[in-house]
């Protein structure tokens, strides 16, 4: 028997950017059957579950366009590369996917993963064996031997952690075909990286235009989009000219790069949450004010650029880089919206669109999820609060009264909601010393280099 649910009396933010209004939503099986008066009329029967949304906000589920669900929150690249067993990583990734869902994220893009776990986790969720959000995934990120942001930990050839090092045309072709055969949704390229004694701002381009075009043409011929990690102007320009479908970060653009982005409307995922967290909370791990300002500067130096391209109609997508120690799963998925509002200058409504309708592009489900409209799949949040007044309410899991995924309400375990409110004993001196040592280790790593983001 098909299950029907009527959510009534709530204020609807439908994800399209239009003015919110108070009306009903009828969920029938997995999709939105009707809204407004049509929903009330069609729900006039006894076989409908009714939810009173009085004083609450009804909105699409959040879509996080940049997560690393298989990384398990490492504090260093050493930990990520050399201390992750394949079977255990898969089990932990399944647990972490549920944490993300319980935080109101009904879909996410994981552009690269350890041990090709992403594809299997996505399929396990689709099959109902594991509880988690909708996923789109990549395999191993493609790197040249120059590397990415992990320096000399990246070998000159072979596989390490999330990275597959390719050295020539034949290796590129072989790896792209292999990943697509195995079922990836995206091919990811680490277009830019860091080198010792680097002089220029941001990162340097470590792929040639011809190599990027080869990947894009081959992947597109096989029906698969390409996403790139890019932190410089040349990389952005090469990616767009090569036909790349989505760009992560896209910082330090010059005027030519800005013009190209605005012309092509290439989706951009700034992913500032990592930098914002370190800038705002770095003091807690002993980061100096100068060091915190380095991370804040990347946001400050690029915020006006992102405002310009947003105003020009370029779709900006919210991604949080959840999966590192400073961006733990299930905790910071609202944070990118907050950065978009405070630093880029968006309205709360615009930021919500970036985390819903726009972000649906990252999971390849435009016109299927991301908005509350008739015929869309019913991925819906009922929020006990008003994110148009305070966007951080989306970060309080106790304020998520109901989460619907594919029309079914997610039954969250009580302990998942009350972790922040539990009374705990004061830590002992030994426990405090252990925490201090871990924080010092994290700070040492951060001072050496950024993780793979």
C-alpha positions in Angstrom: 0.0 0.0 0.0 1.3 3.4 -0.9 2.0 5.7 2.0 0.7 9.3 1.9 1.8 12.1 4.1 0.4 15.7 4.3 2.5 18.4 5.9 0.3 21.3 6.6 0.5 24.8 8.2 4.2 25.2 7.7 6.1 28.0 5.8 7.5 26.5 2.6 10.9 27.5 1.3 10.7 25.6 -2.0 14.4 25.9 -3.0 13.8 27.9 -6.2 14.5 31.3 -4.6 10.9 32.4 -4.7 9.2 34.0 -1.7 8.3 31.5 1.0 4.6 31.0 1.6 2.4 29.0 4.0 0.8 26.0 2.3 0.5 22.2 2.4 2.6 19.5 0.7 1.2 16.1 -0.1 3.8 13.2 -0.3 2.6 10.2 -2.2 4.9 7.2 -2.1 8.3 8.7 -3.1 7.3 12.0 -4.7 5.5 15.3 -4.1 2.0 14.7 -5.3 0.7 18.2 -4.9 1.2 21.5 -3.0 -1.1 24.2 -1.8 -4.9 23.8 -2.0 -4.5 20.8 -4.4 -2.6 19.0 -1.6 -5.3 19.7 0.9 -8.0 18.5 -1.5 -6.3 15.3 -2.5 -5.5 14.5 1.2 -9.1 14.6 2.3 -9.2 10.9 3.3 -8.4 8.8 6.3 -5.4 7.0 4.9 -3.1 10.1 5.0 -0.6 10.7 7.8 -0.8 14.3 8.8 2.0 16.4 10.2 1.3 19.8 11.7 4.0 22.2 10.6 2.7 25.2 12.5 5.6 27.5 13.4 8.0 25.4 11.3 9.9 25.7 8.0 9.5 23.1 5.3 12.4 23.0 2.8 14.3 20.6 0.5 16.8 18.4 2.1 20.4 19.8 2.0 22.7 18.6 -0.7 26.4 18.7 0.2 28.4 19.0 -3.0 31.8 18.1 -1.6 32.2 15.4 1.0 34.9 12.7 1.5 32.8 10.0 3.2 35.6 7.3 3.1 38.3 9.4 4.7 37.1 9.1 8.3 38.3 12.5 9.6 42.1 12.2 9.4 44.4 14.7 11.1 47.2 14.3 8.5 47.9 12.9 5.1 50.1 10.3 6.7 47.1 9.0 8.6 44.9 9.1 5.5 47.3 7.3 3.3 48.9 4.7 5.6 46.4 4.0 8.3 43.2 3.1 6.5 42.4 -0.6 6.0 40.0 -1.3 3.1 37.3 -3.4 4.8 37.3 -1.3 8.0 37.1 1.9 5.9 34.1 0.6 4.1 32.3 -0.3 7.4 33.1 3.1 8.9 32.1 5.0 5.8 28.6 3.3 6.0 28.3 4.5 9.6 29.4 8.0 8.7 27.0 8.2 5.8 24.2 7.7 8.3 25.5 10.6 10.4 25.4 12.8 7.4 21.8 11.9 6.7 20.8 12.5 10.3 22.1 16.0 9.9 19.5 16.8 7.2 21.7 16.0 4.2 19.6 14.0 1.8 22.2 13.9 -1.0 26.0 14.5 -1.4 28.8 14.3 -4.0 31.9 12.5 -3.0 34.3 13.2 -5.9 37.1 10.8 -4.9 37.5 8.0 -2.4 39.8 5.5 -0.8 39.9 1.9 -2.2 37.0 2.7 -4.6 34.6 2.4 -1.6 32.4 5.2 -2.9 30.9 3.2 -5.7 30.0 0.2 -3.5 28.6 2.4 -0.7 26.4 4.3 -3.2 25.1 1.0 -4.5 24.5 -0.4 -1.0 22.5 2.6 -0.1 20.5 2.4 -3.3 19.8 -1.2 -2.6 18.6 -0.5 1.0 21.3 -2.4 2.8 22.8 0.7 4.3 21.0 3.9 5.5 22.4 7.0 3.9 21.8 10.0 1.6 21.7 9.9 -2.2 25.3 9.8 -3.5 27.2 10.6 -6.6 30.8 9.4 -6.5 34.1 9.4 -8.2 36.9 6.8 -7.9 40.5 7.7 -7.3 41.4 11.3 -8.2 43.7 11.6 -11.2 47.1 13.2 -10.3 50.3 13.8 -12.3 53.6 12.9 -10.6 53.9 16.5 -9.5 51.2 15.6 -7.0 48.4 17.6 -5.4 48.4 19.0 -1.8 50.2 16.1 -0.2 53.7 16.9 -1.4 56.3 14.2 -1.5 53.8 11.7 0.0 52.5 11.2 -3.5 54.7 8.7 -5.4 55.8 9.1 -9.0 53.5 6.3 -10.2 50.9 3.9 -9.0 48.2 4.4 -6.3 48.2 6.1 -3.0 45.2 6.7 -0.8 42.6 8.6 -2.9 45.2 9.3 -5.7 45.9 7.5 -9.0 49.1 8.9 -10.5 49.0 8.9 -14.3 52.1 9.9 -16.4 51.2 9.8 -20.0 48.3 9.6 -22.5 48.0 5.8 -22.4 47.8 5.7 -18.6 45.2 8.5 -18.6 43.0 6.6 -21.1 43.3 3.3 -19.3 42.4 4.8 -15.9 39.5 6.8 -17.1 38.0 3.8 -18.9 38.6 1.6 -15.9 36.8 4.0 -13.5 33.9 4.4 -15.8 33.6 0.6 -16.3 33.5 0.2 -12.5 30.6 2.7 -12.2 31.8 6.1 -11.1 29.5 9.1 -11.6 32.4 11.6 -11.9 36.0 11.6 -13.0 38.0 13.9 -10.7 41.2 15.6 -11.7 43.6 17.2 -9.2 44.4 20.1 -11.7 46.5 22.2 -9.3 48.9 21.4 -6.4 51.6 22.6 -4.1 55.4 22.4 -4.6 58.3 23.3 -2.2 59.4 26.9 -2.3 56.4 27.9 -4.4 56.3 31.6 -5.3 52.9 32.2 -6.7 49.7 32.5 -4.7 47.3 29.6 -4.5 48.5 26.5 -6.2 50.3 25.8 -9.5 48.8 24.0 -12.5 50.2 20.5 -12.7 48.2 19.3 -15.8 48.6 20.6 -19.4 45.6 21.8 -21.3 46.0 18.9 -23.7 45.9 16.3 -20.9 42.8 17.9 -19.4 41.1 17.9 -22.8 41.9 14.3 -23.3 40.2 13.4 -20.0 37.2 15.5 -20.7 36.7 14.3 -24.3 37.1 10.6 -23.3 34.9 10.8 -20.3 32.2 12.7 -22.2 32.3 10.1 -25.0 31.4 7.6 -22.3 28.7 9.7 -20.8 30.5 10.7 -17.6 31.1 14.3 -16.4 34.5 15.6 -15.1 35.2 17.6 -11.9 38.4 19.4 -11.1 40.2 20.6 -7.9 41.5 24.0 -9.0 43.1 26.8 -7.0 44.5 29.2 -9.6 43.5 31.3 -12.6 45.3 29.3 -15.3 43.7 26.0 -14.0 40.2 27.5 -14.1 40.7 28.7 -17.7 42.2 25.4 -18.9 39.4 23.5 -17.3 36.6 25.5 -18.8 38.3 25.5 -22.3 38.7 21.7 -22.0 35.0 21.3 -21.2 35.1 20.4 -17.5 31.6 20.1 -16.0 32.1 21.3 -12.4 35.0 23.0 -10.5 35.9 22.7 -6.8 37.4 25.7 -5.1 38.1 27.9 -8.2 39.9 30.5 -6.1 42.4 33.1 -7.3 40.7 33.7 -10.6 41.8 36.6 -12.8 39.5 38.7 -15.0 39.8 36.3 -18.0 38.9 33.3 -15.8 35.9 35.2 -14.4 34.7 36.1 -17.9 34.9 32.4 -19.0 33.1 31.2 -15.9 30.3 33.8 -16.4 30.1 32.9 -20.1 29.8 29.1 -19.7 27.9 29.2 -16.3 30.2 26.3 -15.1 29.0 25.2 -11.6 31.5 26.2 -8.9 31.8 24.6 -5.4 33.9 27.1 -3.4 34.2 24.8 -0.3 35.2 27.4 2.3 34.1 25.5 5.3 37.6 24.1 6.1 39.2 27.5 6.0 36.3 29.2 7.9 36.5 26.6 10.7 40.3 27.0 11.1 40.1 30.8 11.0 37.3 30.9 13.6 38.2 28.1 15.9 41.9 27.6 15.3 42.6 29.2 18.7 41.2 26.0 20.3 44.0 23.9 18.8 46.7 26.4 19.5 46.9 28.1 16.0 48.5 31.5 16.2 46.6 34.6 15.0 48.9 34.9 12.0 48.2 31.4 11.0 44.5 31.8 11.3 44.6 34.9 9.2 46.2 32.9 6.3 43.1 30.8 6.1 40.8 33.7 6.5 42.7 35.5 3.7 41.7 32.9 1.1 38.1 33.6 1.9 38.5 37.4 2.0 40.6 37.5 -1.2 38.0 35.5 -3.2 34.6 36.5 -1.7 34.1 39.4 -4.0 35.0 37.3 -7.0 32.3 34.8 -6.0 29.8 37.5 -5.4 30.5 38.8 -8.9 30.0 35.5 -10.6 26.9 34.7 -8.5 25.4 38.0 -9.5 26.1 37.1 -13.2 24.1 33.9 -12.8 26.9 31.3 -12.3 25.5 28.5 -10.1 27.4 28.3 -6.8 27.0 25.0 -4.9 27.5 24.4 -1.2 30.1 21.9 -0.2 31.8 21.5 3.2 34.7 19.1 2.7 33.3 17.0 5.5 35.6 14.1 6.2 38.6 15.7 7.9 39.3 16.2 11.6 38.3 19.9 11.5 35.2 19.1 9.4 33.7 16.0 11.1 30.7 14.3 9.5 27.2 15.4 10.5 28.3 18.6 12.2 29.1 21.4 9.7 26.8 20.9 6.7 25.1 24.3 7.3 28.5 26.1 7.6 29.0 26.8 3.9 25.6 28.5 3.8 26.8 30.7 6.7 30.0 31.6 4.8 28.0 32.4 1.6 25.8 34.8 3.7 28.5 36.5 5.8 31.4 36.7 3.3 29.9 36.5 -0.2 26.9 38.6 0.8 24.1 36.4 -0.2 20.7 36.5 1.4 19.7 33.5 3.5 17.2 32.5 0.7 19.9 32.6 -1.9 22.3 30.5 0.2 19.6 27.9 0.7 19.1 27.7 -3.1 22.9 27.0 -3.4 22.5 24.1 -1.0 19.4 22.6 -2.6 18.4 23.4 -6.2 21.9 24.3 -7.4 23.6 21.5 -5.4 21.4 18.9 -7.2 23.8 19.4 -10.1 26.5 17.7 -8.1 24.5 14.5 -7.7 23.3 14.6 -11.3 19.7 14.9 -10.2 18.6 18.4 -11.5 14.8 18.6 -11.9 14.4 15.5 -9.7 15.5 16.8 -6.2 16.5 20.1 -4.7 13.1 21.9 -4.8 9.6 21.4 -3.4 7.4 21.2 -6.4 4.9 18.8 -7.8 6.5 15.7 -9.3 9.8 16.2 -7.5 11.2 13.4 -5.3 10.2 14.0 -1.7 13.6 14.8 0.0 12.2 17.2 2.6 13.2 18.8 6.0 10.7 20.0 8.6 12.7 22.6 10.6 11.7 23.8 14.0 12.8 27.4 13.4 13.4 29.9 10.6 16.6 29.6 8.6 15.7 32.9 6.9 16.4 34.6 10.2 19.1 32.3 11.5 20.8 29.9 9.1 22.6 28.1 11.9 19.4 26.5 12.9 20.2 24.0 10.1 23.2 22.9 12.2 21.1 21.9 15.2 19.9 18.3 14.7 17.4 18.6 17.5 15.6 21.3 15.4 15.1 18.9 12.5 11.7 17.7 13.4 11.3 15.4 10.4 13.6 14.3 7.6 12.1 12.7 4.5 14.2 10.9 1.9 12.5 9.6 -1.2 9.2 10.1 0.5 10.0 8.0 3.6 10.5 9.6 7.0 13.9 8.8 8.5 13.6 7.4 12.0 16.6 8.7 13.8 17.9 7.0 16.9 17.4 9.1 20.1 21.1 9.0 21.1 22.0 10.6 17.7 20.0 13.7 18.6 21.1 14.1 22.2 24.8 13.8 22.0 25.3 17.5 22.5 23.0 17.6 25.5 24.4 14.6 27.4 26.0 15.3 30.8 29.5 14.0 31.0 32.1 13.7 33.7 34.9 16.3 33.8 38.0 14.8 31.9 40.8 13.6 34.0 44.3 15.1 33.8 45.5 12.1 31.7 42.5 12.6 29.3 43.2 16.3 29.0 46.9 15.6 28.2 45.9 13.1 25.5 43.5 15.6 24.0 46.3 18.3 24.0 48.7 15.9 22.3 46.2 15.1 19.6 45.5 18.8 19.0 49.2 19.6 18.8 49.6 16.8 16.2 46.8 18.3 14.1 48.3 21.8 14.3 51.7 20.5 13.2 50.2 18.9 10.2 48.2 22.0 9.3 51.2 24.2 9.4 53.0 21.9 6.9 50.3 21.8 4.3 46.6 21.7 3.7 45.0 18.2 3.3 43.6 17.1 0.0 40.8 19.5 -0.5 
